């Protein structure tokens, strides 16, 4: 799949999140576990927080390593876009995506191929001499039974 990468300015978006420390081997399982437990959606409903969008995964200090190198742990926020700030409960916290310049692309297809979109953004950034901060996130589009029609926006914060 060919990815069109572009630079854009984004505003911060509030999120209701559950944080976890993960590595690449347990990333998918951790995301599925957090979403399956529905802690976030239960909290939003019970706290009267207004949902304002889609599921979002935020990766903190996610420094991609060359193939074969040791995998480091990083902080993952599994979240949902919400309309504004709120008081968390210790398990579900208020967070946000950053604002600023991002290198971004749209992935269309199954989730297991998302790495291709991340590679495309990183390769484009290197080729165009942009430094990435190590902070990235994915905004998941609406669910579709056909995995080839699912969309995910992949964003990387660019260093100023």
C-alpha positions in Angstrom: 0.0 0.0 0.0 1.2 3.5 -0.8 1.0 6.0 2.0 0.7 9.8 1.4 2.4 11.5 4.4 1.8 15.2 5.1 2.6 17.8 7.7 -0.3 19.4 9.5 -1.0 21.5 12.5 -3.3 19.9 15.1 -5.0 21.0 18.2 -5.0 19.0 21.4 -7.9 16.6 21.9 -9.1 15.5 25.3 -9.0 11.7 26.0 -10.3 9.4 28.6 -7.5 6.9 29.0 -6.1 3.9 30.8 -2.3 3.9 31.0 -0.1 0.8 30.7 3.6 0.1 30.4 4.2 -2.2 27.5 6.7 -3.6 25.0 6.3 -4.5 21.4 5.6 -8.2 22.3 2.6 -7.5 24.6 1.3 -4.4 22.8 -1.7 -5.9 21.0 -2.7 -8.1 23.9 -2.6 -5.1 26.3 -4.8 -3.0 23.9 -7.3 -5.8 23.5 -7.4 -6.4 27.3 -8.0 -2.8 28.1 -10.7 -2.3 25.5 -12.4 -5.7 26.2 -12.7 -4.8 29.9 -14.6 -1.7 28.8 -13.3 0.3 31.8 -13.1 3.4 29.7 -16.6 3.2 28.3 -18.1 2.3 31.6 -16.4 5.2 33.3 -17.6 7.7 30.6 -21.1 6.5 30.9 -21.2 6.5 34.8 -19.3 9.8 35.1 -21.5 11.6 32.5 -18.4 12.4 30.4 -19.4 13.2 26.8 -17.8 11.0 24.2 -16.6 13.0 21.3 -15.0 10.7 18.8 -13.1 7.5 18.3 -10.6 5.2 20.1 -7.1 6.6 20.3 -3.8 4.9 21.2 -1.0 7.3 22.3 2.6 6.0 22.5 5.0 7.9 24.8 8.7 7.5 24.3 8.0 5.0 21.5 11.5 4.9 20.0 11.4 2.4 17.1 14.4 0.1 17.2 16.0 -1.6 14.2 14.9 -5.1 13.5 16.7 -7.5 15.9 17.5 -4.9 18.6 16.2 -5.2 22.2 12.6 -4.0 22.7 12.3 -1.3 25.3 9.2 -0.6 27.4 7.2 2.5 26.8 4.0 4.0 28.1 0.8 3.4 26.2 -2.5 5.3 26.7 -5.5 3.4 25.4 -8.3 6.0 25.2 -11.4 7.5 23.7 -11.9 11.1 22.5 -14.1 13.1 24.9 -15.6 16.6 24.8 -13.6 18.2 27.7 -11.6 17.8 30.8 -12.9 15.6 33.7 -11.8 14.2 37.0 -10.4 10.7 36.7 -10.9 7.8 39.1 -7.3 6.5 39.3 -7.9 3.8 36.7 -9.3 6.0 33.9 -7.5 9.4 33.6 -8.0 12.6 31.7 -5.3 13.1 29.1 -4.9 14.6 25.7 -3.2 14.3 22.4 -0.5 17.0 21.9 -0.9 20.1 19.8 1.6 21.1 17.2 3.0 20.0 13.9 2.5 16.3 13.1 3.6 14.1 10.2 0.5 12.0 9.4 -0.9 9.4 7.1 -4.1 7.4 6.7 -3.9 3.6 6.9 -6.7 1.7 5.2 -6.8 -1.9 6.0 -6.4 -4.4 8.8 -4.8 -3.4 12.1 -2.1 -6.0 11.9 -0.7 -4.0 8.9 -0.5 -0.7 10.8 3.2 -1.0 11.1 3.5 -0.2 7.4 1.9 3.2 8.0 4.3 3.9 10.9 7.2 2.9 8.7 6.0 5.2 6.0 5.8 8.2 8.4 9.2 7.5 9.8 10.8 7.0 6.4 9.2 10.2 5.1 10.3 12.2 8.1 13.9 11.0 7.7 13.9 11.6 3.9 12.5 15.2 4.5 14.8 16.0 7.5 12.1 16.2 10.2 12.9 15.0 13.7 10.2 13.1 15.5 9.7 13.6 19.3 9.0 9.9 20.1 5.3 10.8 20.8 2.9 9.2 18.3 -0.8 8.2 18.2 -3.4 6.4 16.2 -7.0 7.5 15.8 -9.2 4.6 14.8 -12.1 5.1 12.4 -15.5 3.5 12.7 -15.6 -0.2 12.9 -16.2 -2.1 9.7 -16.7 -5.9 9.3 -14.5 -5.8 6.3 -11.0 -5.2 7.7 -9.9 -3.9 4.3 -12.2 -0.9 4.8 -11.1 0.1 8.3 -9.2 3.4 8.6 -6.7 4.5 11.1 -4.9 7.9 11.2 -1.3 7.6 12.2 0.3 10.8 13.7 3.8 11.6 14.9 4.6 14.8 16.7 7.4 16.7 14.9 10.2 18.4 17.0 10.1 22.2 16.7 
